[in-house]
Amino acid sequence: MVDWGVYLVTQASLSEGRTTAKIVEQAIAGGVGVVQLREKDRSARERYELGRQLRTLTRESGVTFVVNDRIDLAQAVDADGVHLGDADLPVPVARELLGEDAVVGRSVSFVEDARAAEAAGADYLGVGAVYATGSKADIEDDEYAVGTDRLGEIAAAVDIPVVGIGGVTADNATEVVAAGADGVAVITAITGADDPEAATRALNEAVERGRSKR
C-alpha cells in the first residue's frame, strides 16, 4: 500500500551540491512515502544509473519508487511505476507496458482533466502547481497557481489519491491536505533543506495536522 503523505521529487540541481542518493537516504530516514526520479537535466544513461541506486534504497525501505515521464526508464530500473504529464504517453499505454500492478500517476490542474485521467486508469493524481514555484519557469507567477480551492474541487471529483505539488512547504502543507489532498509532493522543501531528514519529518507532521482538520 502506498503512503502518499510526503512525496519527494528528485532534482540534483536543487540539492545544494549534495547527491540525489544522499538526499533520498535522508528523506527515507525522515519517513518519505514516495520517491520520484526526475532529474530532467541529466541524460537517459545518467538517470538509469541513478535510478538503479534509488531502486535499491527504496526497495530496502519499502518506499514506493516512480520515474517521471519515461516508461522505458521505469521498466529498465524496475520502478514501481511512472508519473506522466500532458506531453507523455497516455495512461493506458503505460498500463499496458508496465502491467496492472504498476503505479501510474498523472499531472492535472483542472477537474475535467482529473476525471479523464481517472477514467483512463490513473492510480493517483499530482495536482498543481498549488502555489507559485520556482522549479518550473511557467508557474512562477501566482496567476498560474491552482490554489487550494481548486485542489479541493479536484479531490472531491475523483476517487483516487490526490497529491498537491508546487510551492508546498512545511508551512503550508497542512492547508493543502486540509483542502482534500492525500499528501504533498515537494522538491526544494526537502532537497534544499539544511537537514533533509528533519524537513521530511516536519512535512509529515504538517500532513497529519491537515488530515485532522478535515
CYANA upper distance limits for C-alpha pairs under 8 A (distance plus 0.5 A):
  2 VAL  CA     33 GLY  CA      7.51
  2 VAL  CA     34 VAL  CA      8.05
  2 VAL  CA     63 VAL  CA      8.42
  2 VAL  CA     64 THR  CA      6.96
  3 ASP  CA     33 GLY  CA      5.26
  3 ASP  CA     34 VAL  CA      7.37
  3 ASP  CA     64 THR  CA      8.36
  4 TRP  CA     33 GLY  CA      6.30
  4 TRP  CA     34 VAL  CA      7.10
  4 TRP  CA    161 PRO  CA      8.28
  4 TRP  CA    163 VAL  CA      7.64
  4 TRP  CA    182 ASP  CA      6.67
  4 TRP  CA    183 GLY  CA      5.61
  4 TRP  CA    184 VAL  CA      7.96
  5 GLY  CA     32 VAL  CA      7.98
  5 GLY  CA     33 GLY  CA      6.73
  5 GLY  CA    182 ASP  CA      6.88
  5 GLY  CA    183 GLY  CA      4.53
  5 GLY  CA    184 VAL  CA      6.65
  5 GLY  CA    204 ASN  CA      6.93
  5 GLY  CA    207 VAL  CA      6.87
  6 VAL  CA     31 GLY  CA      8.29
  6 VAL  CA     32 VAL  CA      5.71
  6 VAL  CA     33 GLY  CA      6.01
  6 VAL  CA     34 VAL  CA      7.20
  6 VAL  CA    183 GLY  CA      6.29
  6 VAL  CA    184 VAL  CA      5.82
  6 VAL  CA    185 ALA  CA      6.53
  6 VAL  CA    186 VAL  CA      8.25
  6 VAL  CA    200 THR  CA      7.78
  6 VAL  CA    203 LEU  CA      7.21
  6 VAL  CA    204 ASN  CA      6.68
  6 VAL  CA    207 VAL  CA      8.26
  7 TYR  CA     32 VAL  CA      6.75
  7 TYR  CA     33 GLY  CA      6.34
  7 TYR  CA     34 VAL  CA      5.05
  7 TYR  CA     35 VAL  CA      6.33
  7 TYR  CA     36 GLN  CA      8.00
  7 TYR  CA    183 GLY  CA      7.82
  7 TYR  CA    184 VAL  CA      6.50
  7 TYR  CA    185 ALA  CA      4.85
  7 TYR  CA    186 VAL  CA      6.87
  8 LEU  CA     27 ALA  CA      8.37
  8 LEU  CA     32 VAL  CA      7.52
  8 LEU  CA     34 VAL  CA      6.64
  8 LEU  CA     35 VAL  CA      5.31
  8 LEU  CA     36 GLN  CA      6.60
  8 LEU  CA    185 ALA  CA      6.21
  8 LEU  CA    186 VAL  CA      5.86
  8 LEU  CA    187 ILE  CA      6.54
  8 LEU  CA    190 ILE  CA      7.90
  9 VAL  CA     35 VAL  CA      6.51
  9 VAL  CA     36 GLN  CA      5.22
  9 VAL  CA     37 LEU  CA      6.79
  9 VAL  CA     38 ARG  CA      6.70
  9 VAL  CA    185 ALA  CA      7.29
  9 VAL  CA    186 VAL  CA      6.44
  9 VAL  CA    187 ILE  CA      5.61
 10 THR  CA     20 THR  CA      7.12
 10 THR  CA     24 VAL  CA      8.49
 10 THR  CA     35 VAL  CA      7.85
 10 THR  CA     36 GLN  CA      6.68
 10 THR  CA     37 LEU  CA      5.94
 10 THR  CA     38 ARG  CA      5.84
 10 THR  CA     39 GLU  CA      6.77
 10 THR  CA    187 ILE  CA      6.70
 10 THR  CA    191 THR  CA      7.87
 11 GLN  CA     15 SER  CA      7.13
 11 GLN  CA     20 THR  CA      7.48
 11 GLN  CA     37 LEU  CA      8.35
 11 GLN  CA     38 ARG  CA      6.60
 11 GLN  CA     39 GLU  CA      5.33
 11 GLN  CA     40 LYS  CA      8.13
 11 GLN  CA    187 ILE  CA      7.47
 11 GLN  CA    191 THR  CA      7.96
 12 ALA  CA     16 GLU  CA      8.35
 12 ALA  CA     17 GLY  CA      7.88
 12 ALA  CA     18 ARG  CA      7.68
 12 ALA  CA     19 THR  CA      6.85
 12 ALA  CA     20 THR  CA      5.98
 12 ALA  CA     39 GLU  CA      7.07
 12 ALA  CA    191 THR  CA      8.37
 13 SER  CA     17 GLY  CA      7.88
 14 LEU  CA    187 ILE  CA      8.21
 14 LEU  CA    188 THR  CA      6.83
 14 LEU  CA    191 THR  CA      6.75
 14 LEU  CA    192 GLY  CA      6.66
 15 SER  CA     19 THR  CA      7.69
 15 SER  CA     20 THR  CA      7.73
 15 SER  CA     23 ILE  CA      8.10
 15 SER  CA    188 THR  CA      7.78
 15 SER  CA    191 THR  CA      5.05
 15 SER  CA    192 GLY  CA      5.61
 16 GLU  CA    191 THR  CA      7.87
 16 GLU  CA    192 GLY  CA      6.44
 18 ARG  CA     22 LYS  CA      7.34
 18 ARG  CA     23 ILE  CA      7.55
 19 THR  CA     23 ILE  CA      6.92
 20 THR  CA     24 VAL  CA      6.61
 21 ALA  CA     25 GLU  CA      6.66
 21 ALA  CA     50 LEU  CA      8.07
 21 ALA  CA     53 GLN  CA      7.53
 21 ALA  CA     54 LEU  CA      6.96
 22 LYS  CA     26 GLN  CA      6.82
 23 ILE  CA     27 ALA  CA      6.61
 23 ILE  CA    190 ILE  CA      8.30
 23 ILE  CA    191 THR  CA      6.78
 23 ILE  CA    196 PRO  CA      6.97
 24 VAL  CA     28 ILE  CA      6.50
 24 VAL  CA     35 VAL  CA      8.13
 24 VAL  CA     54 LEU  CA      7.99
 24 VAL  CA     57 LEU  CA      8.44
 25 GLU  CA     29 ALA  CA      6.86
 25 GLU  CA     57 LEU  CA      7.57
 26 GLN  CA     30 GLY  CA      6.80
 26 GLN  CA    196 PRO  CA      6.25
 26 GLN  CA    197 GLU  CA      5.19
 27 ALA  CA     31 GLY  CA      6.88
 27 ALA  CA     32 VAL  CA      6.03
 27 ALA  CA    190 ILE  CA      7.89
 27 ALA  CA    196 PRO  CA      6.32
 27 ALA  CA    197 GLU  CA      5.45
 27 ALA  CA    200 THR  CA      6.28
 28 ILE  CA     32 VAL  CA      5.60
 28 ILE  CA     33 GLY  CA      8.21
 28 ILE  CA     58 THR  CA      8.30
 28 ILE  CA     61 SER  CA      7.83
 28 ILE  CA     63 VAL  CA      8.07
 28 ILE  CA    197 GLU  CA      7.94
 29 ALA  CA    197 GLU  CA      6.46
 30 GLY  CA    196 PRO  CA      8.13
 30 GLY  CA    197 GLU  CA      4.89
 30 GLY  CA    198 ALA  CA      6.73
 30 GLY  CA    199 ALA  CA      8.06
 30 GLY  CA    200 THR  CA      5.54
 30 GLY  CA    201 ARG  CA      5.49
 31 GLY  CA    197 GLU  CA      8.47
 31 GLY  CA    200 THR  CA      7.03
 31 GLY  CA    201 ARG  CA      6.91
 31 GLY  CA    204 ASN  CA      7.89
 32 VAL  CA     63 VAL  CA      7.81
 32 VAL  CA    200 THR  CA      6.90
 32 VAL  CA    204 ASN  CA      8.38
 33 GLY  CA     63 VAL  CA      5.96
 33 GLY  CA     64 THR  CA      6.93
 34 VAL  CA     63 VAL  CA      6.20
 34 VAL  CA     64 THR  CA      5.20
 34 VAL  CA     65 PHE  CA      6.41
 34 VAL  CA     66 VAL  CA      8.13
 35 VAL  CA     58 THR  CA      8.26
 35 VAL  CA     63 VAL  CA      7.68
 35 VAL  CA     64 THR  CA      6.80
 35 VAL  CA     65 PHE  CA      5.51
 35 VAL  CA     66 VAL  CA      6.87
 36 GLN  CA     65 PHE  CA      6.40
 36 GLN  CA     66 VAL  CA      5.26
 36 GLN  CA     67 VAL  CA      5.83
 36 GLN  CA     68 ASN  CA      6.85
 36 GLN  CA     83 HIS  CA      8.44
 37 LEU  CA     47 ARG  CA      8.30
 37 LEU  CA     51 GLY  CA      7.28
 37 LEU  CA     65 PHE  CA      8.20
 37 LEU  CA     66 VAL  CA      6.89
 37 LEU  CA     67 VAL  CA      5.29
 37 LEU  CA     68 ASN  CA      6.37
 38 ARG  CA     67 VAL  CA      7.08
 38 ARG  CA     68 ASN  CA      5.68
 39 GLU  CA     47 ARG  CA      7.45
 42 ARG  CA     46 GLU  CA      6.49
 42 ARG  CA     47 ARG  CA      6.79
 43 SER  CA     47 ARG  CA      6.71
 44 ALA  CA     48 TYR  CA      6.52
 44 ALA  CA     73 LEU  CA      8.27
 45 ARG  CA     49 GLU  CA      6.81
 46 GLU  CA     50 LEU  CA      6.68
 47 ARG  CA     51 GLY  CA      6.22
 48 TYR  CA     52 ARG  CA      6.78
 48 TYR  CA     73 LEU  CA      7.04
 48 TYR  CA     76 ALA  CA      7.87
 48 TYR  CA     77 VAL  CA      7.19
 49 GLU  CA     53 GLN  CA      7.20
 50 LEU  CA     54 LEU  CA      6.77
 51 GLY  CA     55 ARG  CA      6.40
 51 GLY  CA     77 VAL  CA      6.46
 52 ARG  CA     56 THR  CA      6.90
 52 ARG  CA     77 VAL  CA      5.95
 53 GLN  CA     57 LEU  CA      6.94
 54 LEU  CA     58 THR  CA      6.47
 54 LEU  CA     65 PHE  CA      8.31
 55 ARG  CA     59 ARG  CA      6.34
 55 ARG  CA     65 PHE  CA      7.20
 55 ARG  CA     77 VAL  CA      7.36
 55 ARG  CA     78 ASP  CA      7.86
 55 ARG  CA     79 ALA  CA      7.03
 56 THR  CA     60 GLU  CA      6.66
 57 LEU  CA     61 SER  CA      6.99
 58 THR  CA     62 GLY  CA      6.32
 58 THR  CA     63 VAL  CA      5.26
 58 THR  CA     64 THR  CA      7.08
 58 THR  CA     65 PHE  CA      6.89
 59 ARG  CA     63 VAL  CA      6.80
 59 ARG  CA     64 THR  CA      8.17
 64 THR  CA     80 ASP  CA      6.80
 65 PHE  CA     79 ALA  CA      6.08
 65 PHE  CA     80 ASP  CA      5.82
 65 PHE  CA     81 GLY  CA      7.35
 66 VAL  CA     74 ALA  CA      7.46
 66 VAL  CA     79 ALA  CA      6.04
 66 VAL  CA     80 ASP  CA      6.05
 66 VAL  CA     81 GLY  CA      5.14
 66 VAL  CA     82 VAL  CA      5.34
 66 VAL  CA     83 HIS  CA      7.13
 66 VAL  CA    103 VAL  CA      8.02
 67 VAL  CA     71 ILE  CA      8.01
 67 VAL  CA     73 LEU  CA      7.65
 67 VAL  CA     74 ALA  CA      6.00
 67 VAL  CA     79 ALA  CA      7.37
 67 VAL  CA     81 GLY  CA      6.99
 67 VAL  CA     82 VAL  CA      5.17
 67 VAL  CA     83 HIS  CA      6.59
 68 ASN  CA     82 VAL  CA      6.32
 68 ASN  CA     83 HIS  CA      5.36
 68 ASN  CA     84 LEU  CA      6.97
 69 ASP  CA     82 VAL  CA      7.08
 69 ASP  CA     83 HIS  CA      6.20
 69 ASP  CA     84 LEU  CA      5.46
 69 ASP  CA     85 GLY  CA      7.25
 69 ASP  CA     88 ASP  CA      6.52
 70 ARG  CA     74 ALA  CA      6.80
 70 ARG  CA     82 VAL  CA      7.53
 70 ARG  CA     88 ASP  CA      8.43
 71 ILE  CA     75 GLN  CA      6.77
 71 ILE  CA     82 VAL  CA      6.74
 71 ILE  CA     94 ALA  CA      6.95
 71 ILE  CA     97 LEU  CA      8.27
 71 ILE  CA     98 LEU  CA      8.11
 72 ASP  CA     76 ALA  CA      6.65
 73 LEU  CA     77 VAL  CA      6.76
 74 ALA  CA     78 ASP  CA      6.41
 74 ALA  CA     79 ALA  CA      5.48
 74 ALA  CA     80 ASP  CA      8.07
 74 ALA  CA     81 GLY  CA      6.81
 74 ALA  CA     82 VAL  CA      6.79
 75 GLN  CA     79 ALA  CA      6.96
 75 GLN  CA     98 LEU  CA      7.39
 80 ASP  CA    102 ALA  CA      6.12
 80 ASP  CA    103 VAL  CA      6.43
 81 GLY  CA     98 LEU  CA      7.75
 81 GLY  CA    102 ALA  CA      5.39
 81 GLY  CA    103 VAL  CA      4.83
 81 GLY  CA    104 VAL  CA      6.05
 81 GLY  CA    105 GLY  CA      8.46
 82 VAL  CA     94 ALA  CA      8.22
 82 VAL  CA    102 ALA  CA      8.37
 82 VAL  CA    103 VAL  CA      6.93
 82 VAL  CA    104 VAL  CA      5.70
 82 VAL  CA    105 GLY  CA      6.79
 83 HIS  CA    104 VAL  CA      6.37
 83 HIS  CA    105 GLY  CA      4.92
 83 HIS  CA    106 ARG  CA      6.17
 83 HIS  CA    107 SER  CA      7.99
 84 LEU  CA     88 ASP  CA      6.23
 84 LEU  CA     89 LEU  CA      7.77
 84 LEU  CA     90 PRO  CA      8.24
 84 LEU  CA     91 VAL  CA      7.92
 84 LEU  CA    104 VAL  CA      8.04
 84 LEU  CA    105 GLY  CA      6.47
 84 LEU  CA    106 ARG  CA      5.30
 84 LEU  CA    107 SER  CA      6.79
 85 GLY  CA    106 ARG  CA      6.39
 85 GLY  CA    107 SER  CA      5.63
 85 GLY  CA    108 VAL  CA      8.22
 86 ASP  CA    107 SER  CA      7.78
 89 LEU  CA     93 VAL  CA      7.02
 89 LEU  CA     94 ALA  CA      7.51
 90 PRO  CA     94 ALA  CA      7.11
 91 VAL  CA     95 ARG  CA      6.72
 91 VAL  CA    104 VAL  CA      7.51
 91 VAL  CA    105 GLY  CA      8.49
 91 VAL  CA    106 ARG  CA      8.08
 91 VAL  CA    117 ALA  CA      7.90
 91 VAL  CA    120 ALA  CA      6.64
 91 VAL  CA    121 GLY  CA      6.98
 91 VAL  CA    122 ALA  CA      6.76
 92 PRO  CA     96 GLU  CA      6.63
 92 PRO  CA    120 ALA  CA      6.68
 92 PRO  CA    121 GLY  CA      7.08
 93 VAL  CA     97 LEU  CA      6.69
 94 ALA  CA     98 LEU  CA      6.29
 94 ALA  CA     99 GLY  CA      8.36
 94 ALA  CA    104 VAL  CA      7.67
 95 ARG  CA     99 GLY  CA      5.79
 95 ARG  CA    100 GLU  CA      6.69
 95 ARG  CA    102 ALA  CA      7.55
 95 ARG  CA    104 VAL  CA      7.63
 95 ARG  CA    121 GLY  CA      8.30
 96 GLU  CA    100 GLU  CA      8.05
 98 LEU  CA    102 ALA  CA      6.33
103 VAL  CA    122 ALA  CA      8.47
103 VAL  CA    123 ASP  CA      6.55
103 VAL  CA    124 TYR  CA      8.50
104 VAL  CA    121 GLY  CA      8.47
104 VAL  CA    122 ALA  CA      5.89
104 VAL  CA    123 ASP  CA      5.85
104 VAL  CA    124 TYR  CA      7.40
105 GLY  CA    122 ALA  CA      6.03
105 GLY  CA    123 ASP  CA      6.23
105 GLY  CA    124 TYR  CA      5.42
105 GLY  CA    125 LEU  CA      6.04
105 GLY  CA    126 GLY  CA      7.48
106 ARG  CA    117 ALA  CA      7.19
106 ARG  CA    122 ALA  CA      6.88
106 ARG  CA    124 TYR  CA      7.13
106 ARG  CA    125 LEU  CA      5.52
106 ARG  CA    126 GLY  CA      6.51
107 SER  CA    125 LEU  CA      6.27
107 SER  CA    126 GLY  CA      5.11
107 SER  CA    127 VAL  CA      6.44
107 SER  CA    128 GLY  CA      8.06
108 VAL  CA    113 ASP  CA      6.48
108 VAL  CA    114 ALA  CA      6.39
108 VAL  CA    125 LEU  CA      7.19
108 VAL  CA    126 GLY  CA      6.74
108 VAL  CA    127 VAL  CA      5.70
108 VAL  CA    128 GLY  CA      7.30
109 SER  CA    113 ASP  CA      7.61
109 SER  CA    114 ALA  CA      7.99
109 SER  CA    127 VAL  CA      6.03
109 SER  CA    128 GLY  CA      6.08
109 SER  CA    129 ALA  CA      7.95
109 SER  CA    146 VAL  CA      7.00
109 SER  CA    151 LEU  CA      8.47
110 PHE  CA    114 ALA  CA      6.75
110 PHE  CA    150 ARG  CA      8.03
110 PHE  CA    154 ILE  CA      7.32
111 VAL  CA    115 ARG  CA      6.77
111 VAL  CA    150 ARG  CA      8.44
111 VAL  CA    153 GLU  CA      7.38
111 VAL  CA    154 ILE  CA      5.43
111 VAL  CA    157 ALA  CA      7.27
112 GLU  CA    116 ALA  CA      6.72
113 ASP  CA    117 ALA  CA      6.58
114 ALA  CA    118 GLU  CA      6.74
114 ALA  CA    125 LEU  CA      7.70
114 ALA  CA    154 ILE  CA      7.06
114 ALA  CA    157 ALA  CA      8.20
114 ALA  CA    158 VAL  CA      7.54
115 ARG  CA    119 ALA  CA      6.63
115 ARG  CA    157 ALA  CA      7.40
115 ARG  CA    158 VAL  CA      6.71
116 ALA  CA    120 ALA  CA      6.62
117 ALA  CA    121 GLY  CA      6.97
117 ALA  CA    122 ALA  CA      6.07
117 ALA  CA    125 LEU  CA      8.43
118 GLU  CA    122 ALA  CA      5.53
118 GLU  CA    123 ASP  CA      7.71
118 GLU  CA    124 TYR  CA      8.28
118 GLU  CA    158 VAL  CA      7.49
118 GLU  CA    159 ASP  CA      8.46
118 GLU  CA    160 ILE  CA      7.63
123 ASP  CA    160 ILE  CA      6.70
123 ASP  CA    161 PRO  CA      7.75
124 TYR  CA    160 ILE  CA      5.92
124 TYR  CA    161 PRO  CA      5.32
124 TYR  CA    162 VAL  CA      6.33
124 TYR  CA    163 VAL  CA      8.11
125 LEU  CA    160 ILE  CA      7.89
125 LEU  CA    161 PRO  CA      6.88
125 LEU  CA    162 VAL  CA      5.35
125 LEU  CA    163 VAL  CA      6.62
126 GLY  CA    162 VAL  CA      6.57
126 GLY  CA    163 VAL  CA      5.40
126 GLY  CA    164 GLY  CA      6.49
126 GLY  CA    165 ILE  CA      6.91
126 GLY  CA    185 ALA  CA      8.34
127 VAL  CA    146 VAL  CA      8.46
127 VAL  CA    151 LEU  CA      7.22
127 VAL  CA    162 VAL  CA      7.23
127 VAL  CA    163 VAL  CA      6.49
127 VAL  CA    164 GLY  CA      5.48
127 VAL  CA    165 ILE  CA      6.40
128 GLY  CA    145 ALA  CA      7.45
128 GLY  CA    146 VAL  CA      6.22
128 GLY  CA    147 GLY  CA      8.44
128 GLY  CA    151 LEU  CA      8.23
128 GLY  CA    164 GLY  CA      6.51
128 GLY  CA    165 ILE  CA      5.53
128 GLY  CA    166 GLY  CA      6.10
129 ALA  CA    133 THR  CA      7.78
129 ALA  CA    139 ILE  CA      7.51
129 ALA  CA    144 TYR  CA      8.08
129 ALA  CA    145 ALA  CA      5.71
129 ALA  CA    146 VAL  CA      6.15
129 ALA  CA    147 GLY  CA      8.16
129 ALA  CA    164 GLY  CA      8.08
129 ALA  CA    165 ILE  CA      6.06
129 ALA  CA    166 GLY  CA      4.59
129 ALA  CA    167 GLY  CA      7.49
130 VAL  CA    145 ALA  CA      5.84
130 VAL  CA    146 VAL  CA      5.22
130 VAL  CA    147 GLY  CA      5.20
130 VAL  CA    148 THR  CA      6.96
130 VAL  CA    151 LEU  CA      7.77
130 VAL  CA    164 GLY  CA      6.83
130 VAL  CA    165 ILE  CA      6.37
130 VAL  CA    166 GLY  CA      5.64
130 VAL  CA    167 GLY  CA      7.10
130 VAL  CA    168 VAL  CA      7.84
131 TYR  CA    142 ASP  CA      7.13
131 TYR  CA    145 ALA  CA      5.48
131 TYR  CA    146 VAL  CA      7.22
131 TYR  CA    147 GLY  CA      6.54
131 TYR  CA    166 GLY  CA      5.95
131 TYR  CA    167 GLY  CA      5.29
131 TYR  CA    168 VAL  CA      7.41
132 ALA  CA    139 ILE  CA      6.27
132 ALA  CA    140 GLU  CA      5.49
132 ALA  CA    141 ASP  CA      5.97
132 ALA  CA    142 ASP  CA      5.50
132 ALA  CA    144 TYR  CA      7.72
132 ALA  CA    145 ALA  CA      6.04
132 ALA  CA    166 GLY  CA      7.08
132 ALA  CA    167 GLY  CA      6.09
133 THR  CA    139 ILE  CA      6.53
133 THR  CA    140 GLU  CA      5.52
133 THR  CA    141 ASP  CA      8.15
133 THR  CA    166 GLY  CA      6.13
133 THR  CA    167 GLY  CA      5.13
134 GLY  CA    139 ILE  CA      7.77
134 GLY  CA    140 GLU  CA      5.90
134 GLY  CA    167 GLY  CA      8.24
136 LYS  CA    140 GLU  CA      7.37
138 ASP  CA    144 TYR  CA      8.46
139 ILE  CA    144 TYR  CA      6.11
139 ILE  CA    145 ALA  CA      7.26
140 GLU  CA    144 TYR  CA      8.18
141 ASP  CA    145 ALA  CA      7.70
146 VAL  CA    150 ARG  CA      6.47
146 VAL  CA    151 LEU  CA      7.13
147 GLY  CA    151 LEU  CA      6.83
148 THR  CA    152 GLY  CA      6.50
148 THR  CA    175 GLU  CA      7.98
148 THR  CA    176 VAL  CA      6.52
148 THR  CA    179 ALA  CA      6.43
149 ASP  CA    153 GLU  CA      6.91
149 ASP  CA    179 ALA  CA      7.50
150 ARG  CA    154 ILE  CA      6.69
151 LEU  CA    155 ALA  CA      6.69
151 LEU  CA    164 GLY  CA      7.91
151 LEU  CA    176 VAL  CA      8.44
151 LEU  CA    179 ALA  CA      7.45
151 LEU  CA    180 GLY  CA      7.64
151 LEU  CA    181 ALA  CA      7.82
152 GLY  CA    156 ALA  CA      6.63
152 GLY  CA    179 ALA  CA      5.49
152 GLY  CA    180 GLY  CA      5.53
152 GLY  CA    181 ALA  CA      7.66
153 GLU  CA    157 ALA  CA      6.71
154 ILE  CA    158 VAL  CA      7.16
155 ALA  CA    159 ASP  CA      8.15
155 ALA  CA    161 PRO  CA      8.21
155 ALA  CA    162 VAL  CA      6.58
155 ALA  CA    180 GLY  CA      6.16
155 ALA  CA    181 ALA  CA      6.91
156 ALA  CA    180 GLY  CA      7.82
161 PRO  CA    181 ALA  CA      7.93
161 PRO  CA    182 ASP  CA      6.38
162 VAL  CA    180 GLY  CA      8.32
162 VAL  CA    181 ALA  CA      5.61
162 VAL  CA    182 ASP  CA      5.91
162 VAL  CA    183 GLY  CA      7.47
163 VAL  CA    181 ALA  CA      5.93
163 VAL  CA    182 ASP  CA      6.19
163 VAL  CA    183 GLY  CA      5.34
163 VAL  CA    184 VAL  CA      5.59
163 VAL  CA    185 ALA  CA      6.77
164 GLY  CA    168 VAL  CA      8.16
164 GLY  CA    176 VAL  CA      7.09
164 GLY  CA    177 VAL  CA      8.32
164 GLY  CA    181 ALA  CA      6.51
164 GLY  CA    182 ASP  CA      8.45
164 GLY  CA    183 GLY  CA      6.93
164 GLY  CA    184 VAL  CA      5.27
164 GLY  CA    185 ALA  CA      6.50
165 ILE  CA    184 VAL  CA      6.43
165 ILE  CA    185 ALA  CA      5.31
165 ILE  CA    186 VAL  CA      6.70
166 GLY  CA    185 ALA  CA      8.04
166 GLY  CA    186 VAL  CA      7.46
167 GLY  CA    186 VAL  CA      8.06
168 VAL  CA    172 ASN  CA      6.68
168 VAL  CA    173 ALA  CA      6.40
168 VAL  CA    184 VAL  CA      7.57
168 VAL  CA    185 ALA  CA      7.82
168 VAL  CA    186 VAL  CA      6.69
168 VAL  CA    189 ALA  CA      7.73
169 THR  CA    173 ALA  CA      6.22
169 THR  CA    186 VAL  CA      7.96
169 THR  CA    189 ALA  CA      6.03
169 THR  CA    203 LEU  CA      7.64
170 ALA  CA    174 THR  CA      8.01
170 ALA  CA    189 ALA  CA      7.98
170 ALA  CA    199 ALA  CA      8.14
170 ALA  CA    202 ALA  CA      6.49
170 ALA  CA    203 LEU  CA      5.31
170 ALA  CA    206 ALA  CA      6.46
171 ASP  CA    206 ALA  CA      8.02
172 ASN  CA    176 VAL  CA      7.11
172 ASN  CA    206 ALA  CA      8.38
173 ALA  CA    177 VAL  CA      6.82
173 ALA  CA    184 VAL  CA      7.18
173 ALA  CA    203 LEU  CA      7.34
173 ALA  CA    206 ALA  CA      6.19
173 ALA  CA    207 VAL  CA      6.53
173 ALA  CA    210 GLY  CA      7.82
174 THR  CA    178 ALA  CA      6.50
174 THR  CA    206 ALA  CA      5.32
174 THR  CA    207 VAL  CA      5.80
174 THR  CA    208 GLU  CA      8.00
174 THR  CA    209 ARG  CA      6.29
174 THR  CA    210 GLY  CA      4.61
174 THR  CA    211 ARG  CA      8.24
175 GLU  CA    179 ALA  CA      6.52
175 GLU  CA    210 GLY  CA      6.50
176 VAL  CA    180 GLY  CA      7.44
176 VAL  CA    181 ALA  CA      6.61
176 VAL  CA    183 GLY  CA      8.50
176 VAL  CA    184 VAL  CA      7.97
176 VAL  CA    210 GLY  CA      7.71
177 VAL  CA    181 ALA  CA      4.93
177 VAL  CA    182 ASP  CA      6.60
177 VAL  CA    183 GLY  CA      6.63
177 VAL  CA    184 VAL  CA      7.94
177 VAL  CA    207 VAL  CA      6.58
177 VAL  CA    210 GLY  CA      5.31
177 VAL  CA    211 ARG  CA      6.63
178 ALA  CA    210 GLY  CA      4.84
178 ALA  CA    211 ARG  CA      6.29
178 ALA  CA    212 SER  CA      8.18
178 ALA  CA    213 LYS  CA      6.12
178 ALA  CA    214 ARG  CA      5.91
179 ALA  CA    214 ARG  CA      8.09
180 GLY  CA    214 ARG  CA      8.16
183 GLY  CA    207 VAL  CA      7.01
184 VAL  CA    207 VAL  CA      8.08
186 VAL  CA    190 ILE  CA      7.38
187 ILE  CA    191 THR  CA      6.37
187 ILE  CA    192 GLY  CA      8.27
188 THR  CA    192 GLY  CA      5.10
188 THR  CA    193 ALA  CA      7.49
189 ALA  CA    193 ALA  CA      6.60
189 ALA  CA    199 ALA  CA      7.46
190 ILE  CA    195 ASP  CA      8.43
190 ILE  CA    196 PRO  CA      5.52
190 ILE  CA    197 GLU  CA      8.36
190 ILE  CA    199 ALA  CA      6.23
190 ILE  CA    200 THR  CA      6.82
191 THR  CA    196 PRO  CA      6.89
192 GLY  CA    196 PRO  CA      8.10
193 ALA  CA    199 ALA  CA      6.95
195 ASP  CA    199 ALA  CA      6.63
196 PRO  CA    200 THR  CA      6.57
197 GLU  CA    201 ARG  CA      6.89
198 ALA  CA    202 ALA  CA      6.66
199 ALA  CA    203 LEU  CA      6.77
200 THR  CA    204 ASN  CA      6.75
201 ARG  CA    205 GLU  CA      6.74
202 ALA  CA    206 ALA  CA      6.75
203 LEU  CA    207 VAL  CA      6.66
204 ASN  CA    208 GLU  CA      6.78
205 GLU  CA    209 ARG  CA      6.82
206 ALA  CA    210 GLY  CA      6.77
207 VAL  CA    211 ARG  CA      6.81
208 GLU  CA    212 SER  CA      6.82
209 ARG  CA    213 LYS  CA      7.01
210 GLY  CA    214 ARG  CA      7.44
